[in-house]
């Protein structure tokens, strides 16, 4: 069974703050089962957008995991905002979490990624 979205987002934010970085919820969606989009903000002003991975990346026994894929990598803030606006027109129950960090480390897990020797899912 998958963890409720509001609990997942709360735990994600706590982990971000524990790393000394900053996070904010830009948009709240459905508390029980809303999709989570992660807006990664870099120090140089560029941003990346990480979205829920398609169901084809999940095994039958992966019912509780949340996997992400990178939709946009190190682009301007406007491009990320446009992509989020398009997604919100399609799904008004999605969450947007903005994280200011240069390295997501082990904060979220990427589809198809294998952890490195330190256990981080780097891209």
Secondary structure by P-SEA (a helix, b strand, c coil): ccccaaaaaaaaaaaaaaacbbbbbcccccccbbbbbbbbbcccccbbbbccccccccccccccbbbbbbccccccaaaaaaaaaaaaaacccbbbbbbbccccccccccccccccccccccc
